Amino acid sequence: MNLEALADFNLVAAHGGFGRAGRISGRSKATLSRHVSELEHSLGVRLIERGSQSLRLTDEGRSLHERTDGLLSEIVEAGEAIVLGASTPRGRLRVSAPVVFAHVALPRIATRFALAYPEVKLEIVAEDRRVDPVEDGYDLVIRIDPSPDERLIGRRFLIDERLIVALPHMPRPQAAPDGGPRPVKAVLLSATSPNVVWRMKSDLEGEVLFKPEAILRFSSLLMVRDAVLAGAGAALLPKLLVAGEIEAGRIVCWGTHAGPSVEIWALQSSRRLIGAKVRAFLDVMERAFPTRVFAPAP
């Protein structure tokens, strides 16, 4: 079995398609497709069903991916450890992360890492600007819904969702007489379009539309959340940011936004090998979210 072809198949399977796998890895779609076809030919089975709009693993493909992906990763990691000459994480590790994620999740994760790897000097910078790992001196960059960038490689480690939330005593708007979006007093981000409409999934009513009327605008989601807690209005916020407030009963969730999920990725320069300290940090971070879907800590 050609291990390079197997690695490319697992790359495509992990990312759900040739295009996304190519963008993440920097490899061409044509090369990935050829290697998968060669692997299918050598095994004599179809591994991927290719549709016009989507890609689906066959039962044989799913079984092969589940049984070999971890083994290949271990082989790659063993080789990297030898090349890098460091099986024990040590040295300086700089991580850039979005402000909300840094404040909500990283203190707990960073503490676990620091206690487990005392020879690593960890520095986390909370910032929302777009950084370059090489030019800005970062070993790892955490981004939310990142655009494809051939200079970066990495993996998605968390999926979050957006919730429409408000104080418990704030009445949820009833259906508008004309059947249009329901107006609601809201707190918005500064960059939100004045024509925005919130689409909420509802088990009882299907999709419900709200027209947020801005009472306040802020540049930070943390400020938006605090304004909701102060009674300014409803808001559309990531579950990661408000799960604790909902659990404590300080705010309530009207429903889940019908838009796409929020993907959180850990990325680094494609010109660098994944060192022991970066790999260790990723492992600690992924263990904090074992289901890859955000849920509040117990």
ABEGO torsion letter per residue (X at the ends): XBAAAAAAAAAAAAAGEAAAAAAAAGBBAAAAAAAAAAAAAAAGBBABBBBAABBBBBAAAAAAAAAAAAAAAAAAAAAAAAAAGBABBBEBBBBBBBAAAAAAAAAAAAAAAAAABAABBBBBBBBABBBBAAAAGBABBBBBGBBBBAABBEBBABBBBBBBBBBAABBBBBBBAAGBBBBBBBBBBAABBAABBBBBBBAAAEBBBBBBBBABBBABAAAAAAAAAAGAEBBBBBAAAAAAAAAAGABBBAEBBABBBBBBBBBBBAABBBBAAAAAAAAAAAAABAAGBBBBBX
